[in-house]
């Protein structure tokens, strides 16, 4: 079976940097766990704000449980893994982690991408100076919005568990080149 790299980390930590490298330089397929939320936001004609997304995330989890985003994405994961290696951006809950670990075993490699809050918040605020991307992967946030999201993810959706139990942690504070070096070391260690 091909490898499934699941990325976990707080907003603004650099998960997209890692995912983009895997897609563009290593030919991984890409899935965003939270695309389900954005699809529902679009279907309802709502603006993609943190408040609207939080409400949808909570609805999805209320209906499908804390493992919702793993359960609902498994058919997509399986199909993509048939074709090659896969990177999944945005593993969130402990329940999702356990479901994926049980299903994919050693073929699942969980990588936490870490940056301290001060740096993450600066990155997110700086994004406001750029034009929003059409697929909404690099959306801006104010410091208050980012901090509110951090608290909600830690307190309400068990996000700390997957970060603590990750197979590897990339510390993303010394620039892209250093981040990619850490990632390449992980890939070499995994034989990918």
Residue, then its C-alpha position, 0 to 999 in steps of 0.5 A: x500500500x502507498x503512504x498516507x501522510x496526514x498533517x496536523x498543526x494549528x492554523x498558520x503553522x505551515x501545513x500548506x507549505x509541507x503539503x505543497x512540496x509533497x504535491x509539487x516535488x514528490x507527486x503526492x495526491x492531495x486531500x484537505x480534511x476540512x474541504x467538507x466544511x468549505x463545501x457546505x459553506x459554499x452550498x449555503x451561500x455563506x461567506x467563508x468566515x471563521x464564525x461560519x466555518x466553526x458552526x459548520x464544523x460543529x454541526x458535522x461533528x454533532x451529526x457524525x461524531x468526533x471522527x467525522x472528517x476521517x470517516x467522511x473522507x475515507x472513500x476519497x483517501x482509499x481511491x487516491x491511495x490506489x494511485x499513489x502516495x497521499x498527503x492529507x492536510x488538516x487532521x484535527x481530532x483524536x478520534x480521527x487520528x485513532x480511526x486513521x491509525x486503525x485503518x491504515x496502520x504503518x502506512x499512515x505517517x502523521x507529521x505535526x507542523x509546529x510554530x509558536x502562536x506569535x509567529x502563526x498569528x503574524x503569518x495569518x495577519x500578513x495574509x490579509x495583505x495578499x489576495x485570497x486564493x480561490x481554493x481558500x487554502x491560505x486565508x487571512x485571520x486577525x490575531x483574535x480570530x486565530x486565537x479564538x480558533x486555537x482555543x476552540x480546536x484545543x478545547x472542543x475538537x481534541x486537536x492536541x492529541x494528534x499533535x502529541x502523538x505525531x510520528x514526527x514534528x517539523x518546527x517551522x520557524x527558520x524559513x521554508x528551506x529549513x522546513x523542507x530539509x526537515x521534511x526530506x529527512x522524514x521522507x528519507x527515514x520513511x523510505x519515501 
